[in-house]
Amino acid sequence: MARVSPAELERYIHEHIPLSRAMAVSVRSVEHDAVILLAPLAPNINHRDTVFGGSASALAILAAWSLLHVRLRAEGITGRLVIQRNSMEYERPIVGEFTARSSLELPGQWQKFTHTLARKGRGRVNVSAVLEQGDQVVGRFTGEFVAWRETRG
C-alpha cells in the first residue's frame, strides 16, 4: 500500500484543483479513515465577514474527494473519481479558519465499492464531512462519489 503524506496530497490538489490553492487549503492529516483539510478566513470571506458558503461546501467536497483519492491510490486502483450529488448543512456562521474532516459514511461499504469497481468498471460510495471552527461543528456534508476505471482504446 502506497501511503500519501499530507505534503504530497497538498501538492497534488494544488496542482490539479486550482481552486484549492486560491482558497489557501492546507492538508492537516491523512489517515486511512479520515482526511482533514484546513482553510483560512481571508481568501474565503464574504460580505458579512464570515466564510462564503461556497467555500465551506468546496472544502467539504475536497476533503471527501481526497479521502477516496488516497484510499484508491493506496490500493493501486487508478481511474476517474467525481462527485455525483451532495447535501450541505450550514449550522453556524464561520468567522475564522475552519477544517473539514471526511470519513466514509458506511466504512463497511468500502470493500463492496472496490469490488464493484473491479468487476463492473464503475462503483459508487458515500462520504461524509464535518466542518469545524475550533471545537464547534459549523456544518455537515454528505456526498455520493462515482469512480470508474479508464480503459485504453
C-alpha distance (Angstrom), angle and dihedral (degrees) to the residues before:
residue distance angle dihedral
M1 . . .
A2 3.80 . .
R3 3.80 107.8 .
V4 3.81 118.4 -150.2
S5 3.81 117.8 -140.2
P6 3.81 122.3 -141.5
A7 3.83 89.8 -111.0
E8 3.83 91.8 51.8
L9 3.80 92.8 48.8
E10 3.80 91.7 47.1
R11 3.82 91.6 51.7
Y12 3.80 90.7 47.3
I13 3.80 96.3 50.6
H14 3.82 92.9 43.5
E15 3.83 90.3 52.2
H16 3.81 97.5 42.3
I17 3.81 102.8 30.0
P18 3.84 105.9 40.8
L19 3.81 92.7 -174.2
S20 3.82 88.0 69.2
R21 3.80 90.1 60.4
A22 3.83 92.3 46.8
M23 3.82 88.8 51.4
A24 3.85 90.1 49.0
V25 3.81 90.7 -125.3
S26 3.78 116.3 -178.0
V27 3.79 128.0 -169.8
R28 3.80 111.7 -122.7
S29 3.79 98.7 179.7
V30 3.76 143.5 -7.0
E31 3.79 117.1 -158.3
H32 3.79 132.5 160.7
D33 3.81 91.6 -103.3
A34 3.83 103.0 29.3
V35 3.79 144.2 29.4
I36 3.80 119.9 -160.7
L37 3.80 120.2 -159.2
L38 3.81 126.7 -176.2
A39 3.80 130.7 -154.8
P40 3.82 128.7 -175.8
L41 3.79 124.3 -130.7
A42 3.84 99.9 -120.8
P43 3.84 101.4 71.4
N44 3.81 91.2 36.2
I45 3.80 100.2 47.0
N46 3.80 125.7 128.4
H47 3.80 133.2 -158.1
R48 3.84 90.6 -81.7
D49 3.83 94.2 56.6
T50 3.80 90.8 -109.1
V51 3.80 131.2 106.0
F52 3.80 113.7 -71.8
G53 3.82 109.2 -113.0
G54 3.79 91.5 -127.2
S55 3.80 90.3 57.2
A56 3.81 91.5 50.1
S57 3.79 90.7 50.0
A58 3.81 92.3 44.7
L59 3.82 92.1 52.8
A60 3.81 90.7 50.3
I61 3.82 92.5 48.7
L62 3.79 91.0 46.4
A63 3.81 92.4 50.3
A64 3.82 91.2 49.4
W65 3.81 93.1 46.0
S66 3.81 90.3 46.9
L67 3.81 92.4 54.4
L68 3.79 91.1 54.0
H69 3.81 92.3 43.1
V70 3.81 93.8 54.3
R71 3.81 94.0 42.8
L72 3.81 92.8 50.4
R73 3.79 90.8 46.0
A74 3.82 90.9 49.3
E75 3.79 88.6 56.3
G76 3.81 93.2 46.7
I77 3.81 92.9 -113.4
T78 3.80 114.9 146.2
G79 3.76 129.2 -171.8
R80 3.78 141.1 87.8
L81 3.78 126.4 -42.7
V82 3.81 123.9 -168.4
I83 3.77 138.6 161.9
Q84 3.79 114.5 -110.9
R85 3.80 102.5 -177.6
N86 3.76 139.7 -11.6
S87 3.77 146.5 178.0
M88 3.80 126.7 -147.3
E89 3.80 128.9 -165.3
Y90 3.80 118.7 -163.4
E91 3.80 107.1 -155.6
R92 3.83 101.6 172.8
P93 3.80 138.3 4.7
I94 3.80 111.2 -92.0
V95 3.80 110.9 -133.1
G96 3.81 102.1 172.9
E97 3.78 143.7 14.1
F98 3.78 112.4 -30.4
T99 3.78 140.8 -170.3
A100 3.78 137.0 -141.7
R101 3.81 117.7 -150.4
S102 3.80 113.4 -166.4
S103 3.79 128.7 -160.3
L104 3.77 137.4 163.9
E105 3.78 110.2 -87.6
L106 3.81 89.9 -137.5
P107 3.84 109.0 16.7
G108 3.81 91.0 -165.5
Q109 3.82 89.7 64.5
W110 3.83 94.1 67.7
Q111 3.79 94.3 86.4
K112 3.82 91.8 48.3
F113 3.81 89.5 48.6
T114 3.82 94.4 51.8
H115 3.81 92.2 41.5
T116 3.82 91.7 52.0
L117 3.80 90.2 45.9
A118 3.81 90.7 52.3
R119 3.81 94.8 44.0
K120 3.81 101.7 38.7
G121 3.79 101.4 21.3
R122 3.81 91.6 -119.9
G123 3.79 135.1 69.2
R124 3.80 140.7 173.2
V125 3.78 129.7 -145.8
N126 3.81 136.4 173.3
V127 3.78 122.9 -129.6
S128 3.80 130.3 -172.6
A129 3.77 130.4 -157.1
V130 3.78 132.3 -168.5
L131 3.80 119.1 -151.7
E132 3.78 115.9 -147.8
Q133 3.76 137.0 -178.2
G134 3.77 107.5 -162.6
D135 3.79 105.4 -40.7
Q136 3.82 95.4 -27.8
V137 3.79 124.6 99.9
V138 3.81 106.8 -129.2
G139 3.80 101.4 170.9
R140 3.79 146.8 3.0
F141 3.80 129.9 -145.2
T142 3.79 134.2 -169.4
G143 3.77 123.5 -176.8
E144 3.78 141.4 173.5
F145 3.79 115.5 -137.9
V146 3.78 129.0 -166.3
A147 3.79 124.4 -151.2
W148 3.75 126.7 -172.3
R149 3.75 134.6 179.0
E150 3.75 116.9 -115.2
T151 3.75 115.5 -124.7
R152 3.74 121.3 -150.2
G153 3.77 112.4 -131.6
